[in-house]
Amino acid sequence: MKIIQTDIRYLIFITILISINSCENKQSNVQKSLADTETAFNYLKQLEGKWIVQGGKEGIFRWEFDLTSRDGVIIERLKTGTPTEMLTIYNLDDGILRANHFCQLQNQPNLIAVTSETEGDLHFLCNEQVGNTRSHDELHMHGVHFQKKDSSLIVWMDMYKNGAISFETRYELFRVGSEQGQELINLE
């Protein structure tokens, strides 16, 4: 009888360990999560407003950053007013700066701010959770970078498929009220 009780205690102990491990924060998949998320969030807040971009073969389109929920959430709208409009929501969650992207590909990659080797680059990386996909290997936005440059903002997105970065899209955004922004508006 003692052997059965010991076996049962052992099974209960193993079950508890497995349960604790499965409740672990899944963000551990991203190795270099950003430590100073408050500064990074304030960086994003400074982007609030309307932007315009010459998207190469995509043409000229609009981009917006809106601050909402008592300045605790930033809503980014890409390609506003077009059939391929996309939405990203940025927020701080228990010290982690998160980005949830709702893509024109009809998937929803979840990203967190990570450290970057590029000076002045705010970088978000997929935490391996992509909604509305069968696997992480399906095409999705795996990373997004923001880098201020003189009077513009450079944004580039790393697109991931089958275990590797497949291609990158890069845009230079100008505030609608800026000289370059007005030039692009006149070309619309």
Biotite code that builds the C-alpha atoms (Angstrom):
import biotite.structure as struc

atoms = struc.array([
    struc.Atom([0.000, 0.000, 0.000], chain_id="A", res_id=1, res_name="MET", atom_name="CA", element="C"),
    struc.Atom([2.927, 2.362, 0.758], chain_id="A", res_id=2, res_name="LYS", atom_name="CA", element="C"),
    struc.Atom([4.274, 1.870, -2.777], chain_id="A", res_id=3, res_name="ILE", atom_name="CA", element="C"),
    struc.Atom([0.943, 2.891, -4.281], chain_id="A", res_id=4, res_name="ILE", atom_name="CA", element="C"),
    struc.Atom([0.774, 6.010, -2.034], chain_id="A", res_id=5, res_name="GLN", atom_name="CA", element="C"),
    struc.Atom([4.358, 6.930, -3.011], chain_id="A", res_id=6, res_name="THR", atom_name="CA", element="C"),
    struc.Atom([3.538, 6.439, -6.685], chain_id="A", res_id=7, res_name="ASP", atom_name="CA", element="C"),
    struc.Atom([0.416, 8.603, -6.359], chain_id="A", res_id=8, res_name="ILE", atom_name="CA", element="C"),
    struc.Atom([2.377, 11.355, -4.542], chain_id="A", res_id=9, res_name="ARG", atom_name="CA", element="C"),
    struc.Atom([5.030, 11.202, -7.258], chain_id="A", res_id=10, res_name="TYR", atom_name="CA", element="C"),
    struc.Atom([2.368, 11.520, -9.981], chain_id="A", res_id=11, res_name="LEU", atom_name="CA", element="C"),
    struc.Atom([0.735, 14.446, -8.172], chain_id="A", res_id=12, res_name="ILE", atom_name="CA", element="C"),
    struc.Atom([4.137, 16.145, -7.821], chain_id="A", res_id=13, res_name="PHE", atom_name="CA", element="C"),
    struc.Atom([4.904, 15.665, -11.543], chain_id="A", res_id=14, res_name="ILE", atom_name="CA", element="C"),
    struc.Atom([1.421, 16.945, -12.468], chain_id="A", res_id=15, res_name="THR", atom_name="CA", element="C"),
    struc.Atom([1.959, 20.095, -10.384], chain_id="A", res_id=16, res_name="ILE", atom_name="CA", element="C"),
    struc.Atom([5.361, 20.723, -12.012], chain_id="A", res_id=17, res_name="LEU", atom_name="CA", element="C"),
    struc.Atom([3.904, 20.311, -15.482], chain_id="A", res_id=18, res_name="ILE", atom_name="CA", element="C"),
    struc.Atom([1.020, 22.650, -14.606], chain_id="A", res_id=19, res_name="SER", atom_name="CA", element="C"),
    struc.Atom([3.371, 25.330, -13.288], chain_id="A", res_id=20, res_name="ILE", atom_name="CA", element="C"),
    struc.Atom([5.568, 25.064, -16.382], chain_id="A", res_id=21, res_name="ASN", atom_name="CA", element="C"),
    struc.Atom([2.583, 25.310, -18.741], chain_id="A", res_id=22, res_name="SER", atom_name="CA", element="C"),
    struc.Atom([1.448, 28.511, -17.009], chain_id="A", res_id=23, res_name="CYS", atom_name="CA", element="C"),
    struc.Atom([4.847, 30.086, -17.613], chain_id="A", res_id=24, res_name="GLU", atom_name="CA", element="C"),
    struc.Atom([4.832, 33.355, -19.556], chain_id="A", res_id=25, res_name="ASN", atom_name="CA", element="C"),
    struc.Atom([5.159, 32.459, -23.246], chain_id="A", res_id=26, res_name="LYS", atom_name="CA", element="C"),
    struc.Atom([7.241, 35.602, -23.799], chain_id="A", res_id=27, res_name="GLN", atom_name="CA", element="C"),
    struc.Atom([10.283, 33.571, -22.783], chain_id="A", res_id=28, res_name="SER", atom_name="CA", element="C"),
    struc.Atom([10.483, 32.551, -26.475], chain_id="A", res_id=29, res_name="ASN", atom_name="CA", element="C"),
    struc.Atom([11.791, 36.044, -27.260], chain_id="A", res_id=30, res_name="VAL", atom_name="CA", element="C"),
    struc.Atom([15.303, 36.256, -25.881], chain_id="A", res_id=31, res_name="GLN", atom_name="CA", element="C"),
    struc.Atom([16.037, 39.988, -25.849], chain_id="A", res_id=32, res_name="LYS", atom_name="CA", element="C"),
    struc.Atom([12.883, 41.706, -24.622], chain_id="A", res_id=33, res_name="SER", atom_name="CA", element="C"),
    struc.Atom([13.335, 45.440, -24.123], chain_id="A", res_id=34, res_name="LEU", atom_name="CA", element="C"),
    struc.Atom([14.028, 46.601, -20.558], chain_id="A", res_id=35, res_name="ALA", atom_name="CA", element="C"),
    struc.Atom([13.152, 50.325, -20.852], chain_id="A", res_id=36, res_name="ASP", atom_name="CA", element="C"),
    struc.Atom([9.635, 49.938, -22.196], chain_id="A", res_id=37, res_name="THR", atom_name="CA", element="C"),
    struc.Atom([8.393, 53.227, -20.735], chain_id="A", res_id=38, res_name="GLU", atom_name="CA", element="C"),
    struc.Atom([10.829, 55.235, -22.888], chain_id="A", res_id=39, res_name="THR", atom_name="CA", element="C"),
    struc.Atom([9.926, 53.127, -25.930], chain_id="A", res_id=40, res_name="ALA", atom_name="CA", element="C"),
    struc.Atom([6.209, 53.705, -25.338], chain_id="A", res_id=41, res_name="PHE", atom_name="CA", element="C"),
    struc.Atom([6.836, 57.461, -25.067], chain_id="A", res_id=42, res_name="ASN", atom_name="CA", element="C"),
    struc.Atom([8.747, 57.247, -28.376], chain_id="A", res_id=43, res_name="TYR", atom_name="CA", element="C"),
    struc.Atom([5.615, 55.787, -29.988], chain_id="A", res_id=44, res_name="LEU", atom_name="CA", element="C"),
    struc.Atom([3.418, 58.477, -28.381], chain_id="A", res_id=45, res_name="LYS", atom_name="CA", element="C"),
    struc.Atom([5.487, 61.131, -30.178], chain_id="A", res_id=46, res_name="GLN", atom_name="CA", element="C"),
    struc.Atom([4.373, 59.605, -33.486], chain_id="A", res_id=47, res_name="LEU", atom_name="CA", element="C"),
    struc.Atom([0.745, 60.594, -32.837], chain_id="A", res_id=48, res_name="GLU", atom_name="CA", element="C"),
    struc.Atom([-0.818, 62.222, -35.866], chain_id="A", res_id=49, res_name="GLY", atom_name="CA", element="C"),
    struc.Atom([-1.289, 61.790, -39.594], chain_id="A", res_id=50, res_name="LYS", atom_name="CA", element="C"),
    struc.Atom([1.490, 60.679, -41.912], chain_id="A", res_id=51, res_name="TRP", atom_name="CA", element="C"),
    struc.Atom([1.806, 60.105, -45.648], chain_id="A", res_id=52, res_name="ILE", atom_name="CA", element="C"),
    struc.Atom([4.103, 57.814, -47.610], chain_id="A", res_id=53, res_name="VAL", atom_name="CA", element="C"),
    struc.Atom([5.080, 57.162, -51.197], chain_id="A", res_id=54, res_name="GLN", atom_name="CA", element="C"),
    struc.Atom([4.845, 53.373, -51.193], chain_id="A", res_id=55, res_name="GLY", atom_name="CA", element="C"),
    struc.Atom([6.530, 52.639, -54.535], chain_id="A", res_id=56, res_name="GLY", atom_name="CA", element="C"),
    struc.Atom([4.285, 50.351, -56.571], chain_id="A", res_id=57, res_name="LYS", atom_name="CA", element="C"),
    struc.Atom([1.637, 50.708, -53.836], chain_id="A", res_id=58, res_name="GLU", atom_name="CA", element="C"),
    struc.Atom([1.378, 54.429, -54.582], chain_id="A", res_id=59, res_name="GLY", atom_name="CA", element="C"),
    struc.Atom([0.808, 57.191, -52.067], chain_id="A", res_id=60, res_name="ILE", atom_name="CA", element="C"),
    struc.Atom([-1.093, 56.226, -48.945], chain_id="A", res_id=61, res_name="PHE", atom_name="CA", element="C"),
    struc.Atom([-1.845, 57.477, -45.443], chain_id="A", res_id=62, res_name="ARG", atom_name="CA", element="C"),
    struc.Atom([-0.644, 56.246, -42.069], chain_id="A", res_id=63, res_name="TRP", atom_name="CA", element="C"),
    struc.Atom([-1.964, 57.338, -38.653], chain_id="A", res_id=64, res_name="GLU", atom_name="CA", element="C"),
    struc.Atom([-1.045, 56.987, -34.996], chain_id="A", res_id=65, res_name="PHE", atom_name="CA", element="C"),
    struc.Atom([-3.801, 57.726, -32.461], chain_id="A", res_id=66, res_name="ASP", atom_name="CA", element="C"),
    struc.Atom([-3.396, 57.865, -28.705], chain_id="A", res_id=67, res_name="LEU", atom_name="CA", element="C"),
    struc.Atom([-6.408, 56.545, -26.763], chain_id="A", res_id=68, res_name="THR", atom_name="CA", element="C"),
    struc.Atom([-7.509, 54.960, -23.461], chain_id="A", res_id=69, res_name="SER", atom_name="CA", element="C"),
    struc.Atom([-6.121, 57.748, -21.275], chain_id="A", res_id=70, res_name="ARG", atom_name="CA", element="C"),
    struc.Atom([-2.854, 57.698, -23.256], chain_id="A", res_id=71, res_name="ASP", atom_name="CA", element="C"),
    struc.Atom([-2.324, 53.996, -22.476], chain_id="A", res_id=72, res_name="GLY", atom_name="CA", element="C"),
    struc.Atom([-2.907, 52.614, -25.978], chain_id="A", res_id=73, res_name="VAL", atom_name="CA", element="C"),
    struc.Atom([-1.576, 53.629, -29.373], chain_id="A", res_id=74, res_name="ILE", atom_name="CA", element="C"),
    struc.Atom([-3.547, 52.618, -32.448], chain_id="A", res_id=75, res_name="ILE", atom_name="CA", element="C"),
    struc.Atom([-1.589, 52.562, -35.692], chain_id="A", res_id=76, res_name="GLU", atom_name="CA", element="C"),
    struc.Atom([-3.533, 52.476, -38.960], chain_id="A", res_id=77, res_name="ARG", atom_name="CA", element="C"),
    struc.Atom([-1.541, 51.668, -42.096], chain_id="A", res_id=78, res_name="LEU", atom_name="CA", element="C"),
    struc.Atom([-2.833, 52.352, -45.602], chain_id="A", res_id=79, res_name="LYS", atom_name="CA", element="C"),
    struc.Atom([-5.899, 54.134, -44.205], chain_id="A", res_id=80, res_name="THR", atom_name="CA", element="C"),
    struc.Atom([-8.952, 54.177, -46.418], chain_id="A", res_id=81, res_name="GLY", atom_name="CA", element="C"),
    struc.Atom([-7.665, 51.432, -48.748], chain_id="A", res_id=82, res_name="THR", atom_name="CA", element="C"),
    struc.Atom([-8.800, 47.803, -49.162], chain_id="A", res_id=83, res_name="PRO", atom_name="CA", element="C"),
    struc.Atom([-5.471, 46.702, -47.629], chain_id="A", res_id=84, res_name="THR", atom_name="CA", element="C"),
    struc.Atom([-5.774, 48.869, -44.504], chain_id="A", res_id=85, res_name="GLU", atom_name="CA", element="C"),
    struc.Atom([-4.152, 47.308, -41.445], chain_id="A", res_id=86, res_name="MET", atom_name="CA", element="C"),
    struc.Atom([-4.251, 48.020, -37.718], chain_id="A", res_id=87, res_name="LEU", atom_name="CA", element="C"),
    struc.Atom([-1.696, 47.607, -34.941], chain_id="A", res_id=88, res_name="THR", atom_name="CA", element="C"),
    struc.Atom([-2.403, 48.202, -31.263], chain_id="A", res_id=89, res_name="ILE", atom_name="CA", element="C"),
    struc.Atom([0.506, 49.042, -28.920], chain_id="A", res_id=90, res_name="TYR", atom_name="CA", element="C"),
    struc.Atom([0.266, 48.897, -25.146], chain_id="A", res_id=91, res_name="ASN", atom_name="CA", element="C"),
    struc.Atom([2.296, 48.259, -22.016], chain_id="A", res_id=92, res_name="LEU", atom_name="CA", element="C"),
    struc.Atom([1.350, 45.039, -20.232], chain_id="A", res_id=93, res_name="ASP", atom_name="CA", element="C"),
    struc.Atom([3.099, 44.306, -16.950], chain_id="A", res_id=94, res_name="ASP", atom_name="CA", element="C"),
    struc.Atom([6.338, 45.915, -18.136], chain_id="A", res_id=95, res_name="GLY", atom_name="CA", element="C"),
    struc.Atom([6.225, 44.385, -21.622], chain_id="A", res_id=96, res_name="ILE", atom_name="CA", element="C"),
    struc.Atom([5.603, 46.650, -24.618], chain_id="A", res_id=97, res_name="LEU", atom_name="CA", element="C"),
    struc.Atom([3.274, 44.692, -26.875], chain_id="A", res_id=98, res_name="ARG", atom_name="CA", element="C"),
    struc.Atom([2.076, 45.129, -30.441], chain_id="A", res_id=99, res_name="ALA", atom_name="CA", element="C"),
    struc.Atom([-0.886, 43.208, -31.816], chain_id="A", res_id=100, res_name="ASN", atom_name="CA", element="C"),
    struc.Atom([-1.038, 43.529, -35.593], chain_id="A", res_id=101, res_name="HIS", atom_name="CA", element="C"),
    struc.Atom([-4.178, 42.869, -37.634], chain_id="A", res_id=102, res_name="PHE", atom_name="CA", element="C"),
    struc.Atom([-2.787, 42.228, -41.089], chain_id="A", res_id=103, res_name="CYS", atom_name="CA", element="C"),
    struc.Atom([-4.148, 42.403, -44.625], chain_id="A", res_id=104, res_name="GLN", atom_name="CA", element="C"),
    struc.Atom([-3.031, 38.744, -44.804], chain_id="A", res_id=105, res_name="LEU", atom_name="CA", element="C"),
    struc.Atom([-5.906, 38.079, -42.355], chain_id="A", res_id=106, res_name="GLN", atom_name="CA", element="C"),
    struc.Atom([-3.569, 36.933, -39.580], chain_id="A", res_id=107, res_name="ASN", atom_name="CA", element="C"),
    struc.Atom([-2.690, 38.518, -36.244], chain_id="A", res_id=108, res_name="GLN", atom_name="CA", element="C"),
    struc.Atom([0.970, 38.369, -35.226], chain_id="A", res_id=109, res_name="PRO", atom_name="CA", element="C"),
    struc.Atom([1.676, 39.258, -31.603], chain_id="A", res_id=110, res_name="ASN", atom_name="CA", element="C"),
    struc.Atom([4.933, 41.118, -31.096], chain_id="A", res_id=111, res_name="LEU", atom_name="CA", element="C"),
    struc.Atom([6.953, 42.533, -28.203], chain_id="A", res_id=112, res_name="ILE", atom_name="CA", element="C"),
    struc.Atom([9.565, 45.293, -28.108], chain_id="A", res_id=113, res_name="ALA", atom_name="CA", element="C"),
    struc.Atom([13.089, 43.883, -28.116], chain_id="A", res_id=114, res_name="VAL", atom_name="CA", element="C"),
    struc.Atom([16.580, 45.319, -27.929], chain_id="A", res_id=115, res_name="THR", atom_name="CA", element="C"),
    struc.Atom([18.043, 46.359, -31.256], chain_id="A", res_id=116, res_name="SER", atom_name="CA", element="C"),
    struc.Atom([21.590, 46.488, -32.528], chain_id="A", res_id=117, res_name="GLU", atom_name="CA", element="C"),
    struc.Atom([20.701, 49.490, -34.710], chain_id="A", res_id=118, res_name="THR", atom_name="CA", element="C"),
    struc.Atom([21.087, 52.901, -33.035], chain_id="A", res_id=119, res_name="GLU", atom_name="CA", element="C"),
    struc.Atom([17.741, 54.707, -32.646], chain_id="A", res_id=120, res_name="GLY", atom_name="CA", element="C"),
    struc.Atom([15.735, 51.680, -33.792], chain_id="A", res_id=121, res_name="ASP", atom_name="CA", element="C"),
    struc.Atom([12.593, 50.677, -31.903], chain_id="A", res_id=122, res_name="LEU", atom_name="CA", element="C"),
    struc.Atom([12.193, 47.014, -32.856], chain_id="A", res_id=123, res_name="HIS", atom_name="CA", element="C"),
    struc.Atom([9.257, 44.667, -32.258], chain_id="A", res_id=124, res_name="PHE", atom_name="CA", element="C"),
    struc.Atom([9.613, 40.923, -32.804], chain_id="A", res_id=125, res_name="LEU", atom_name="CA", element="C"),
    struc.Atom([6.988, 38.195, -33.100], chain_id="A", res_id=126, res_name="CYS", atom_name="CA", element="C"),
    struc.Atom([6.633, 36.120, -29.944], chain_id="A", res_id=127, res_name="ASN", atom_name="CA", element="C"),
    struc.Atom([5.786, 33.050, -32.061], chain_id="A", res_id=128, res_name="GLU", atom_name="CA", element="C"),
    struc.Atom([2.047, 33.561, -31.530], chain_id="A", res_id=129, res_name="GLN", atom_name="CA", element="C"),
    struc.Atom([0.266, 34.348, -34.797], chain_id="A", res_id=130, res_name="VAL", atom_name="CA", element="C"),
    struc.Atom([-3.512, 34.286, -34.674], chain_id="A", res_id=131, res_name="GLY", atom_name="CA", element="C"),
    struc.Atom([-5.571, 32.873, -37.541], chain_id="A", res_id=132, res_name="ASN", atom_name="CA", element="C"),
    struc.Atom([-2.779, 30.633, -38.838], chain_id="A", res_id=133, res_name="THR", atom_name="CA", element="C"),
    struc.Atom([-2.148, 26.911, -38.700], chain_id="A", res_id=134, res_name="ARG", atom_name="CA", element="C"),
    struc.Atom([1.536, 27.397, -37.881], chain_id="A", res_id=135, res_name="SER", atom_name="CA", element="C"),
    struc.Atom([4.132, 30.040, -37.163], chain_id="A", res_id=136, res_name="HIS", atom_name="CA", element="C"),
    struc.Atom([5.722, 29.194, -40.539], chain_id="A", res_id=137, res_name="ASP", atom_name="CA", element="C"),
    struc.Atom([2.866, 30.725, -42.558], chain_id="A", res_id=138, res_name="GLU", atom_name="CA", element="C"),
    struc.Atom([3.661, 34.134, -44.078], chain_id="A", res_id=139, res_name="LEU", atom_name="CA", element="C"),
    struc.Atom([3.320, 36.882, -41.464], chain_id="A", res_id=140, res_name="HIS", atom_name="CA", element="C"),
    struc.Atom([4.895, 40.116, -40.267], chain_id="A", res_id=141, res_name="MET", atom_name="CA", element="C"),
    struc.Atom([7.584, 38.829, -37.936], chain_id="A", res_id=142, res_name="HIS", atom_name="CA", element="C"),
    struc.Atom([9.158, 42.138, -36.999], chain_id="A", res_id=143, res_name="GLY", atom_name="CA", element="C"),
    struc.Atom([8.659, 45.865, -37.353], chain_id="A", res_id=144, res_name="VAL", atom_name="CA", element="C"),
    struc.Atom([11.195, 48.653, -36.881], chain_id="A", res_id=145, res_name="HIS", atom_name="CA", element="C"),
    struc.Atom([10.724, 52.390, -36.291], chain_id="A", res_id=146, res_name="PHE", atom_name="CA", element="C"),
    struc.Atom([13.597, 54.791, -36.801], chain_id="A", res_id=147, res_name="GLN", atom_name="CA", element="C"),
    struc.Atom([13.340, 58.593, -36.712], chain_id="A", res_id=148, res_name="LYS", atom_name="CA", element="C"),
    struc.Atom([15.317, 60.370, -39.421], chain_id="A", res_id=149, res_name="LYS", atom_name="CA", element="C"),
    struc.Atom([15.577, 64.173, -39.599], chain_id="A", res_id=150, res_name="ASP", atom_name="CA", element="C"),
    struc.Atom([12.039, 65.118, -40.700], chain_id="A", res_id=151, res_name="SER", atom_name="CA", element="C"),
    struc.Atom([10.730, 61.633, -41.446], chain_id="A", res_id=152, res_name="SER", atom_name="CA", element="C"),
    struc.Atom([10.133, 58.217, -39.952], chain_id="A", res_id=153, res_name="LEU", atom_name="CA", element="C"),
    struc.Atom([11.541, 55.052, -41.476], chain_id="A", res_id=154, res_name="ILE", atom_name="CA", element="C"),
    struc.Atom([9.410, 51.948, -40.904], chain_id="A", res_id=155, res_name="VAL", atom_name="CA", element="C"),
    struc.Atom([10.338, 48.518, -42.132], chain_id="A", res_id=156, res_name="TRP", atom_name="CA", element="C"),
    struc.Atom([8.676, 45.162, -41.664], chain_id="A", res_id=157, res_name="MET", atom_name="CA", element="C"),
    struc.Atom([10.320, 41.751, -41.725], chain_id="A", res_id=158, res_name="ASP", atom_name="CA", element="C"),
    struc.Atom([8.067, 39.196, -43.396], chain_id="A", res_id=159, res_name="MET", atom_name="CA", element="C"),
    struc.Atom([8.587, 35.604, -42.244], chain_id="A", res_id=160, res_name="TYR", atom_name="CA", element="C"),
    struc.Atom([7.778, 32.301, -43.904], chain_id="A", res_id=161, res_name="LYS", atom_name="CA", element="C"),
    struc.Atom([8.972, 28.694, -43.446], chain_id="A", res_id=162, res_name="ASN", atom_name="CA", element="C"),
    struc.Atom([11.446, 29.416, -40.669], chain_id="A", res_id=163, res_name="GLY", atom_name="CA", element="C"),
    struc.Atom([13.187, 32.487, -42.103], chain_id="A", res_id=164, res_name="ALA", atom_name="CA", element="C"),
    struc.Atom([12.775, 36.120, -43.076], chain_id="A", res_id=165, res_name="ILE", atom_name="CA", element="C"),
    struc.Atom([11.336, 35.962, -46.586], chain_id="A", res_id=166, res_name="SER", atom_name="CA", element="C"),
    struc.Atom([11.434, 39.668, -47.511], chain_id="A", res_id=167, res_name="PHE", atom_name="CA", element="C"),
    struc.Atom([11.324, 43.173, -46.072], chain_id="A", res_id=168, res_name="GLU", atom_name="CA", element="C"),
    struc.Atom([9.040, 46.108, -46.823], chain_id="A", res_id=169, res_name="THR", atom_name="CA", element="C"),
    struc.Atom([10.443, 49.568, -46.134], chain_id="A", res_id=170, res_name="ARG", atom_name="CA", element="C"),
    struc.Atom([8.679, 52.935, -46.036], chain_id="A", res_id=171, res_name="TYR", atom_name="CA", element="C"),
    struc.Atom([9.655, 56.536, -45.358], chain_id="A", res_id=172, res_name="GLU", atom_name="CA", element="C"),
    struc.Atom([6.795, 58.437, -43.709], chain_id="A", res_id=173, res_name="LEU", atom_name="CA", element="C"),
    struc.Atom([6.346, 62.207, -43.585], chain_id="A", res_id=174, res_name="PHE", atom_name="CA", element="C"),
    struc.Atom([3.984, 64.152, -41.360], chain_id="A", res_id=175, res_name="ARG", atom_name="CA", element="C"),
    struc.Atom([1.040, 65.440, -43.395], chain_id="A", res_id=176, res_name="VAL", atom_name="CA", element="C"),
    struc.Atom([1.789, 69.033, -42.319], chain_id="A", res_id=177, res_name="GLY", atom_name="CA", element="C"),
    struc.Atom([5.470, 68.893, -43.312], chain_id="A", res_id=178, res_name="SER", atom_name="CA", element="C"),
    struc.Atom([6.852, 70.242, -46.584], chain_id="A", res_id=179, res_name="GLU", atom_name="CA", element="C"),
    struc.Atom([7.485, 66.728, -47.943], chain_id="A", res_id=180, res_name="GLN", atom_name="CA", element="C"),
    struc.Atom([4.059, 65.624, -46.736], chain_id="A", res_id=181, res_name="GLY", atom_name="CA", element="C"),
    struc.Atom([2.369, 68.494, -48.578], chain_id="A", res_id=182, res_name="GLN", atom_name="CA", element="C"),
    struc.Atom([4.268, 67.589, -51.757], chain_id="A", res_id=183, res_name="GLU", atom_name="CA", element="C"),
    struc.Atom([2.943, 64.018, -51.555], chain_id="A", res_id=184, res_name="LEU", atom_name="CA", element="C"),
    struc.Atom([-0.595, 65.252, -50.847], chain_id="A", res_id=185, res_name="ILE", atom_name="CA", element="C"),
    struc.Atom([-0.413, 67.352, -54.015], chain_id="A", res_id=186, res_name="ASN", atom_name="CA", element="C"),
    struc.Atom([0.503, 64.181, -55.960], chain_id="A", res_id=187, res_name="LEU", atom_name="CA", element="C"),
    struc.Atom([-2.486, 62.177, -54.654], chain_id="A", res_id=188, res_name="GLU", atom_name="CA", element="C"),
])
